[in-house]
């Protein structure tokens, strides 16, 4: 909005108070919560600029590629001399497992919803929504730990740089909190175009890593003694080669951090420029670009994982990987300083700090798009959750708490990060397996099922090895479920309809009433005999003192999925046994009736009068039936929904109960 399009301010009007100004600032830009943030989960409208797949790859790459900042050190600490072999297993799982799964997800979730949306479609009703809430808990774990772990590793690169001031030593928590606060400040200010920044960061970072890997590989092969020492340590400590392979298979779940990035790779699909003839129903170009993105990123990352796991374990003494060691959480930075000098090492540190910090921005953007995508549709988010700034403050405070509890330790947070990543990848494998089975693709069902088993094993092994991950995820899951259900209960008396449409027959029924109130009798569509309608009409005439020859409309609500919240209502006019009936499908009977009555009032200009019978049964049981089954105490709840929706009693449809 420009100053030319904005109404002039009244100089005599009193200025808003501080409390009102703060509220206005916090709730500014509600549209941002629908995905205008560029980042994982971000969506763009048709008129906004799209980007080449390789540019979008850089956007997801700030999360995926930035793991090189800490992955080699964590792998060496977890697997020791077996790290290169365990990494080979990880790469095999990446290229033969995760990549095929997410290439399929890209084809079936081209709007960027990801595997969670696939499972949501395969598992409807309350069970499906609770399952989605659990997955959202793991997704929140993934994104939150991405922020805190990346910031903690960026802190390690800052403090352990040789030219860093000495007073920073031991201030890991404070520096990490500062980086998280700086990240929050960016989003509170307004997170604009990110792809251009991501391209620059990724190109520079990968370029510097290529230099480090090339120089250190040359160093390894020109000094075969180091390789010999590693091979000797490997053979003497584990002996039988088959035993080494077996241990590598058992150890590789500890390296699961190297699998991150696939879910966000699918989430950024709406940013990809497709073909000119793409349609929203079949965006073949966008899907092709997303698959290129996933494949290229996986191949690049696999090459770096293999080479870096080898050079780090060969060239860096084992004690340097331990807590307090110079290579702890920063193995490649250690090598860059050791073999390329302080100048290059400092440049490498700055590049690593920047991409790790921006990985946190990517994760924050993912959270800001993930929460509004599901919870408001379920009625499971308070009103302020549609605004960006309150969510940024909530996520930042959670990040502060995690940083404090884990003392800004990269290794301590690795298990939680891996748990979130692995659960999402397991759910994706299960989703594509169920999809292939539904389409009778037997070979693919077996293949994807096998991948799902591998990911399930990896997830379980990681949970047993590092249980702190499932504990953090459990806190997120319980928090999301409790807050969601409380919000759903609190919003139970809101109108659920996003749109109401009356067909031609329904409008003709009401066109017969020229003046005066429009009488409508609520009827439960379980008894559809002529006797049931006649009895209901007779009862309404007697109880409400209507004329004997009164001809009223019947309104029937057929409950489909009571777990839905935001729905479009299609009202059909039907004639059954000579009676005129308005038939509508909806998730909740009282809210659906209220939405239809208000729409009839607005369309016809006539005031609807709805006639009910009192519902039999225990009030508490009826309340629970209303909350979870969409039925229960219909009459008083309908009146309450109308009261909330229309404060003016003179404009509110009438509710009669007898």
C-alpha positions in Angstrom: 0.0 0.0 0.0 1.4 3.4 -1.0 0.7 6.8 0.6 -1.5 7.6 -2.4 -3.8 4.5 -1.8 -3.9 4.9 2.0 -6.6 7.0 3.6 -5.3 10.2 5.2 -4.9 10.1 8.9 -7.1 12.2 11.1 -4.7 14.5 13.1 -7.3 14.9 15.8 -7.8 11.2 16.3 -6.1 9.9 19.4 -3.1 7.7 19.0 -3.4 4.0 19.8 -2.1 3.0 23.2 1.1 1.0 23.6 -0.8 -2.3 24.1 -2.9 -1.8 21.0 0.1 -0.8 19.0 2.0 -3.9 20.1 -0.9 -6.1 19.2 -1.2 -4.5 15.8 2.5 -5.0 15.2 2.4 -8.6 16.2 -0.6 -9.5 14.1 0.6 -7.5 11.0 0.8 -9.4 7.8 -1.4 -12.4 8.4 -1.1 -13.4 4.8 2.6 -14.3 5.5 1.4 -17.4 7.4 0.0 -18.8 4.2 3.4 -19.2 2.7 4.8 -16.0 1.3 8.0 -16.7 3.2 10.5 -18.1 0.7 11.8 -21.2 2.2 10.8 -24.8 2.9 7.1 -25.0 2.6 6.9 -21.6 0.9 4.3 -21.3 -1.9 4.0 -18.7 -4.5 1.0 -17.4 -6.4 0.9 -17.9 -10.2 2.0 -14.3 -11.0 5.1 -14.4 -8.8 8.5 -15.3 -10.3 9.6 -18.9 -10.3 13.1 -20.1 -10.4 15.3 -22.8 -12.1 15.5 -26.1 -10.3 19.2 -25.6 -9.5 18.5 -22.3 -7.8 15.8 -23.8 -5.7 18.2 -26.7 -4.9 20.4 -24.0 -3.3 17.4 -23.0 -1.1 17.0 -26.5 0.3 20.8 -26.9 0.2 21.4 -24.3 2.9 19.9 -27.0 5.2 21.2 -30.1 3.4 24.7 -29.0 2.5 25.3 -27.1 5.7 25.5 -30.5 7.5 29.0 -30.8 6.2 29.9 -28.3 8.9 29.4 -30.9 11.6 28.6 -34.3 9.9 32.2 -35.6 9.4 33.1 -34.8 13.0 30.0 -36.4 14.4 30.6 -39.5 12.1 34.2 -39.8 13.3 33.1 -39.5 16.9 30.3 -42.0 16.6 31.9 -44.6 14.3 35.7 -44.1 14.8 37.9 -45.7 12.2 34.8 -47.4 10.6 33.4 -44.0 9.7 34.2 -44.2 6.0 32.6 -47.7 5.7 29.5 -46.6 7.7 29.3 -43.6 5.4 29.3 -45.9 2.4 26.2 -47.6 3.9 24.6 -44.2 4.5 25.2 -43.2 0.9 23.7 -46.4 -0.3 20.6 -45.8 1.8 20.5 -42.2 0.4 20.7 -43.1 -3.3 18.9 -46.4 -3.2 16.3 -45.6 -0.5 15.6 -42.0 0.3 16.0 -40.7 -3.3 13.5 -43.1 -5.0 11.0 -42.5 -2.1 11.1 -38.7 -2.4 11.1 -38.8 -6.2 7.8 -40.5 -5.9 6.6 -38.1 -3.2 7.5 -35.2 -5.6 5.2 -36.8 -8.2 2.3 -37.2 -5.9 2.7 -34.0 -3.8 3.6 -31.4 -6.4 2.1 -28.5 -4.3 4.9 -29.0 -1.8 2.8 -30.6 0.9 5.2 -33.5 1.3 4.7 -37.0 2.7 2.6 -35.8 5.6 -0.1 -34.7 3.3 0.1 -38.0 1.4 -0.6 -39.9 4.7 -3.3 -37.4 5.6 -5.1 -38.3 2.4 -4.6 -42.0 3.0 -5.7 -41.9 6.6 -8.9 -39.7 7.0 -11.0 -38.8 10.1 -9.7 -38.4 13.6 -7.2 -41.2 13.4 -5.5 -39.6 10.4 -5.5 -36.2 12.0 -4.0 -37.4 15.2 -1.3 -39.3 13.2 -0.6 -36.0 11.3 -0.2 -34.2 14.6 2.3 -36.8 15.8 4.3 -36.3 12.5 4.1 -32.6 13.0 5.7 -33.1 16.3 8.6 -34.9 14.7 8.8 -32.3 12.0 8.9 -29.6 14.6 11.7 -31.5 16.3 13.6 -31.7 13.0 13.2 -28.0 12.2 13.8 -26.7 15.8 16.9 -28.8 16.2 18.1 -27.7 12.8 18.0 -24.1 14.1 19.7 -24.8 17.5 22.2 -27.3 16.2 23.2 -25.2 13.3 23.6 -22.1 15.5 25.6 -24.1 18.0 27.9 -25.3 15.3 28.3 -21.8 13.9 29.2 -20.7 17.4 31.9 -23.4 17.5 33.4 -22.1 14.3 33.4 -18.6 15.7 35.0 -19.4 19.0 37.6 -21.8 17.8 38.9 -19.6 15.0 42.5 -18.7 15.9 41.9 -15.0 15.5 38.7 -14.9 17.6 39.0 -12.8 20.8 39.9 -14.9 23.9 36.9 -13.6 25.9 34.6 -15.7 23.7 36.1 -18.9 25.0 33.4 -20.8 27.0 30.6 -18.5 25.9 29.0 -21.0 23.5 25.5 -20.7 25.0 25.5 -16.9 24.9 26.9 -16.7 21.3 24.3 -19.3 20.2 21.5 -17.4 21.9 22.7 -14.2 20.1 22.6 -16.0 16.7 19.1 -17.3 17.4 18.0 -13.8 18.5 19.5 -12.4 15.3 17.6 -15.0 13.3 14.4 -14.0 15.0 15.0 -10.3 14.3 15.3 -11.0 10.6 11.9 -12.7 10.6 10.3 -10.1 12.8 11.6 -7.5 10.4 10.3 -9.4 7.4 11.9 -12.3 5.5 11.9 -11.4 1.8 13.6 -13.1 -1.1 15.9 -15.9 0.1 16.8 -17.8 -3.1 19.3 -15.3 -4.3 21.1 -15.3 -0.9 20.9 -19.1 -0.8 22.5 -19.4 -4.2 25.5 -17.2 -3.2 26.0 -19.0 0.1 25.8 -22.5 -1.4 28.1 -21.8 -4.4 30.8 -20.2 -2.2 30.5 -22.9 0.5 30.6 -25.9 -1.9 33.4 -24.2 -3.8 35.5 -23.8 -0.6 34.7 -27.5 0.3 35.9 -28.6 -3.1 39.3 -26.9 -2.4 39.6 -28.4 1.1 38.7 -31.9 -0.1 41.1 -31.7 -3.1 44.0 -30.4 -1.1 43.5 -32.9 1.8 43.1 -35.8 -0.6 46.3 -34.9 -2.3 47.9 -34.8 1.2 46.5 -38.2 1.9 47.8 -39.9 -1.2 51.2 -38.2 -1.1 51.7 -39.5 2.5 50.5 -43.1 2.4 51.7 -43.6 6.0 48.5 -41.9 7.2 46.4 -44.3 5.2 48.4 -47.2 6.4 48.0 -46.2 10.0 44.2 -45.9 9.5 44.1 -49.3 7.8 46.1 -50.9 10.5 43.9 -49.4 13.2 40.8 -50.7 11.3 42.2 -54.3 10.8 43.6 -54.7 14.3 40.6 -53.3 16.1 38.0 -55.4 14.3 39.9 -58.2 12.6 37.6 -60.1 10.3 36.5 -58.1 7.3 33.0 -59.4 7.5 32.9 -58.2 11.1 33.9 -54.7 9.9 31.1 -54.7 7.4 28.6 -55.9 10.0 29.7 -53.3 12.5 29.4 -50.6 9.7 25.8 -51.7 9.1 25.1 -51.4 12.8 26.8 -48.1 13.2 25.4 -46.2 10.2 22.2 -45.1 12.0 24.5 -42.8 14.1 25.3 -41.0 10.9 21.7 -40.3 10.0 22.3 -36.6 10.0 23.5 -36.9 6.5 20.0 -37.8 5.3 18.5 -34.5 6.1 17.2 -32.2 3.4 14.8 -34.5 1.4 11.6 -33.4 3.1 12.5 -29.7 2.5 13.6 -30.6 -1.0 10.0 -31.6 -1.7 8.5 -28.7 0.3 10.2 -26.1 -2.0 8.6 -27.5 -5.2 6.2 -24.5 -5.7 9.3 -22.3 -6.2 10.4 -24.4 -9.3 9.7 -23.0 -12.8 7.9 -25.7 -14.9 7.1 -26.0 -18.5 5.0 -23.5 -20.4 2.2 -26.1 -20.8 2.1 -27.1 -17.1 -1.2 -27.2 -15.4 -1.9 -27.1 -11.7 -3.4 -30.6 -11.9 -0.4 -31.9 -13.9 2.7 -29.8 -13.5 5.0 -32.2 -15.4 7.8 -29.6 -15.7 7.7 -28.7 -12.0 7.8 -32.4 -11.1 10.7 -33.0 -13.4 12.6 -30.1 -12.0 12.0 -31.3 -8.4 13.3 -34.8 -9.3 16.4 -33.2 -10.8 16.8 -31.1 -7.7 16.6 -34.2 -5.4 18.9 -36.3 -7.5 21.6 -33.7 -8.0 21.6 -32.7 -4.3 21.8 -36.4 -3.2 24.7 -37.1 -5.6 26.7 -34.0 -4.6 26.1 -34.7 -0.9 27.0 -38.3 -1.3 30.3 -37.4 -3.0 31.2 -35.0 -0.1 30.1 -37.5 2.6 32.4 -40.2 1.2 35.4 -38.1 0.7 35.2 -36.1 3.9 34.6 -39.1 6.1 37.8 -40.6 4.7 40.1 -37.6 4.9 38.9 -36.5 8.4 39.4 -39.9 10.0 42.8 -40.4 8.3 44.3 -36.9 8.9 42.8 -35.8 12.2 43.9 -37.4 15.5 41.2 -39.2 17.3 41.4 -37.0 20.4 40.6 -33.9 18.4 37.1 -35.2 17.8 36.3 -35.5 21.5 34.5 -32.7 23.4 36.9 -29.8 23.8 39.0 -30.9 20.8 39.8 -28.6 17.9 37.9 -30.8 15.4 34.8 -31.3 17.6 31.9 -30.3 15.4 34.2 -28.6 12.8 36.4 -31.3 11.2 36.6 -29.7 7.8 37.3 -26.3 9.3 40.2 -27.9 11.3 41.6 -29.3 8.1 41.3 -26.0 6.2 43.3 -24.2 8.9 45.8 -27.0 9.2 46.6 -27.4 5.5 45.5 -24.1 3.9 46.5 -21.6 6.5 44.8 -19.2 8.9 43.6 -16.9 6.1 41.8 -19.5 4.0 40.6 -21.2 7.2 39.1 -18.0 8.4 37.3 -17.5 5.1 36.1 -21.0 5.3 34.9 -20.4 8.9 33.0 -17.3 7.8 31.3 -19.2 4.9 30.4 -22.1 7.3 29.0 -19.7 9.9 26.9 -17.9 7.2 25.4 -21.1 5.7 24.8 -22.7 9.2 23.0 -19.5 10.3 21.0 -19.4 7.1 20.1 -23.1 7.6 18.4 -21.9 10.7 16.5 -19.3 8.6 15.5 -22.1 6.3 14.2 -24.1 9.2 12.3 -21.2 10.7 10.6 -20.6 7.3 9.7 -24.2 7.2 8.0 -24.0 10.7 6.2 -20.8 9.7 4.7 -22.5 6.7 4.2 -25.9 8.3 2.0 -24.8 11.3 -0.5 -22.7 9.3 -0.8 -25.4 6.6 -2.4 -28.0 8.8 -3.5 -26.7 12.2 -5.9 -23.9 11.1 -7.7 -26.4 8.8 -8.2 -28.7 11.7 -9.4 -25.8 13.9 -6.4 -26.7 16.1 -4.6 -23.4 16.2 -5.5 -20.1 18.0 -6.2 -17.1 15.9 -2.8 -15.6 16.4 -1.1 -18.7 15.0 -2.0 -17.3 11.5 0.4 -14.4 12.1 4.1 -14.7 11.6 5.5 -12.6 14.4 3.9 -14.4 17.3 5.0 -17.7 15.9 8.6 -16.4 15.5 8.7 -15.4 19.1 7.3 -18.8 20.3 9.8 -20.7 18.1 12.7 -18.5 19.2 11.9 -19.0 22.9 11.7 -22.8 22.4 15.1 -22.5 20.6 16.5 -20.6 23.6 15.2 -23.4 26.0 16.7 -26.2 23.9 20.1 -24.3 23.6 20.2 -23.9 27.4 19.2 -27.5 28.2 21.8 -28.9 25.8 24.4 -26.3 26.7 24.8 -25.4 22.9 26.5 -28.8 22.4 26.4 -30.0 18.8 27.0 -33.7 19.6 24.2 -33.7 22.3 21.6 -32.5 19.8 22.6 -34.8 17.0 20.4 -37.6 18.3 17.3 -35.4 18.4 18.0 -34.1 14.9 18.5 -37.6 13.5 15.3 -38.8 15.2 13.2 -36.1 13.5 14.8 -36.7 10.1 14.4 -40.4 10.3 10.8 -40.5 11.4 9.8 -38.2 8.5 11.7 -40.3 6.0 10.1 -43.5 7.4 6.7 -41.9 7.1 7.5 -41.0 3.5 8.6 -44.5 2.7 5.4 -45.9 4.3 3.3 -43.3 2.3 4.7 -44.3 -1.0 4.4 -48.0 -0.2 0.7 -47.5 0.6 0.3 -45.4 -2.6 2.0 -48.1 -4.7 -0.2 -50.8 -3.1 -3.4 -48.8 -3.8 -2.4 -48.5 -7.4 -1.7 -52.3 -7.6 2.0 -51.7 -8.4 3.4 -54.9 -6.9 7.1 -54.6 -7.6 7.1 -51.0 -6.4 5.2 -52.0 -3.3 7.8 -54.6 -2.4 10.6 -52.2 -3.2 9.3 -49.3 -1.2 8.2 -51.6 1.5 11.8 -52.9 1.8 13.0 -49.3 2.0 10.4 -48.6 4.7 11.7 -51.5 6.7 15.3 -50.2 6.4 14.2 -46.8 7.6 12.2 -48.3 10.4 15.2 -50.2 11.6 17.4 -47.1 11.4 14.9 -45.1 13.3 14.5 -47.6 16.1 18.3 -48.1 16.3 18.8 -44.4 16.6 16.2 -44.1 19.3 17.8 -46.8 21.4 21.2 -45.4 20.8 20.3 -41.8 21.5 17.0 -41.7 23.4 17.1 -37.9 23.9 15.8 -37.5 20.4 12.5 -39.3 21.1 12.2 -37.5 24.4 12.4 -34.1 22.7 10.0 -35.2 20.0 7.6 -36.5 22.7 7.5 -33.1 24.3 6.7 -31.5 21.0 4.1 -34.1 20.2 2.3 -33.8 23.5 2.5 -30.0 23.3 1.0 -29.9 19.8 -1.7 -32.4 20.6 -2.8 -30.7 23.9 -2.7 -27.2 22.4 -4.5 -28.4 19.3 -7.3 -30.2 21.1 -7.8 -27.2 23.5 -7.9 -24.9 20.5 -10.4 -27.2 18.7 -12.7 -27.1 21.8 -12.3 -23.4 22.1 -13.2 -22.9 18.5 -16.1 -25.4 18.5 -18.7 -22.6 18.4 -17.3 -20.9 15.3 -18.7 -21.1 11.8 -16.8 -23.8 9.9 -18.0 -23.1 6.4 -15.6 -21.4 4.0 -18.2 -21.3 1.3 -22.0 -22.1 1.1 -23.7 -22.8 -2.2 -27.4 -23.4 -2.8 -28.3 -25.3 -5.9 -31.2 -24.2 -8.2 -33.7 -26.5 -6.7 -33.0 -25.3 -3.2 -33.4 -21.7 -4.3 -36.7 -22.5 -6.0 -38.0 -24.0 -2.7 -37.4 -20.7 -1.0 -38.7 -18.5 -3.8 -42.2 -19.5 -2.9 -42.0 -17.4 0.3 -42.4 -13.8 -0.8 -42.7 -12.1 2.6 -42.4 -13.1 6.2 -40.3 -15.6 8.0 -38.9 -18.7 6.3 -39.8 -21.8 8.4 -37.2 -24.7 8.4 -37.5 -27.9 10.4 -34.3 -29.7 11.4 -34.6 -33.4 10.7 -32.1 -36.1 11.5 -31.5 -38.1 8.2 -31.7 -41.5 9.9 -35.4 -41.9 9.5 -36.4 -41.1 5.9 -39.8 -42.6 5.7 -43.0 -40.6 4.9 -44.2 -41.3 8.4 -41.1 -39.8 9.9 -41.5 -36.5 8.0 -45.2 -36.3 8.7 -44.6 -36.9 12.4 -41.8 -34.2 12.6 -44.0 -31.7 10.8 -47.0 -32.4 13.0 -44.9 -32.1 16.2 -43.5 -28.8 15.0 -47.0 -27.5 14.3 -48.3 -28.5 17.7 -45.4 -27.4 19.8 -44.7 -24.1 18.1 -48.3 -23.2 17.4 -47.9 -23.0 13.7 -50.8 -23.0 11.3 -52.3 -26.5 10.6 -51.6 -26.2 6.9 -48.1 -24.9 7.4 -45.6 -26.0 4.7 -42.1 -25.9 6.0 -38.7 -26.8 4.5 -36.8 -29.7 6.1 -33.0 -29.3 6.7 -30.9 -32.4 6.9 -27.2 -32.5 7.7 -25.3 -35.6 6.8 -22.1 -35.9 8.9 -19.2 -37.1 6.7 -16.0 -36.6 8.6 -16.5 -35.0 12.0 -12.8 -34.3 12.3 -12.8 -31.7 9.5 -13.1 -28.1 10.4 -12.9 -25.7 7.4 -15.3 -27.0 4.7 -17.3 -25.9 1.7 -21.0 -26.6 2.0 -23.1 -27.6 -1.0 -26.9 -27.4 -0.3 -29.1 -29.6 -2.5 -32.8 -29.3 -2.8 -34.6 -32.7 -3.0 -38.2 -33.9 -2.8 -38.8 -36.9 -0.7 -42.4 -38.3 -0.1 -43.7 -35.0 -1.3 -41.8 -33.0 1.3 -39.2 -30.3 0.3 -35.8 -30.9 1.8 -32.5 -29.0 1.9 -29.8 -31.6 2.1 -26.2 -30.7 3.0 -23.1 -32.7 3.9 -20.9 -31.2 6.7 -18.6 -32.2 9.6 -20.6 -30.8 12.5 -24.4 -30.6 12.6 -25.0 -27.3 14.6 -22.3 -25.3 12.9 -23.4 -26.5 9.5 -27.0 -25.5 10.2 -25.9 -22.1 11.4 -23.9 -21.5 8.3 -26.8 -22.5 6.0 -29.3 -20.3 8.0 -27.0 -17.2 7.7 -26.4 -17.8 4.0 -30.2 -18.2 3.4 -30.8 -14.9 5.2 -28.1 -13.1 3.1 -29.2 -14.6 -0.2 -33.0 -14.3 0.2 -33.4 -11.4 2.5 -35.8 -13.5 4.6 -35.3 -14.3 8.2 -35.0 -18.1 8.7 -36.8 -19.7 11.7 -35.4 -23.1 12.6 -37.5 -25.6 14.6 -35.8 -28.3 16.8 -36.8 -31.0 19.3 -34.8 -31.3 22.5 -32.1 -33.9 22.3 -32.5 -36.8 24.8 -29.5 -38.2 26.8 -26.9 -37.1 29.3 -25.7 -33.5 28.6 -22.0 -34.4 29.2 -22.3 -37.3 26.8 -24.0 -35.1 24.2 -21.2 -32.5 24.6 -18.6 -35.1 23.9 -20.6 -36.4 20.9 -20.7 -32.8 19.6 -17.0 -32.3 20.0 -15.8 -35.5 18.5 -18.7 -36.9 16.4 -20.3 -33.6 15.2 -23.7 -34.4 16.8 -25.0 -34.3 20.3 -27.0 -31.3 21.8 -28.0 -29.7 18.5 -30.5 -27.0 19.4 -28.6 -25.0 22.1 -25.3 -25.3 20.3 -26.8 -24.0 17.0 -28.2 -21.0 18.9 -24.7 -20.4 20.5 -23.0 -20.6 17.1 -25.4 -18.1 15.7 -25.0 -15.8 18.7 -21.2 -15.9 18.2 -21.5 -15.3 14.5 -24.1 -12.5 14.6 -24.0 -10.2 17.6 -27.0 -8.2 16.5 -30.0 -10.1 17.8 -32.4 -8.4 15.3 -30.4 -9.9 12.4 -29.9 -13.3 14.0 -31.9 -16.3 12.7 -34.5 -17.6 15.2 -34.1 -20.9 17.0 -37.3 -22.6 18.3 -37.1 -25.7 20.5 -39.9 -27.9 21.7 
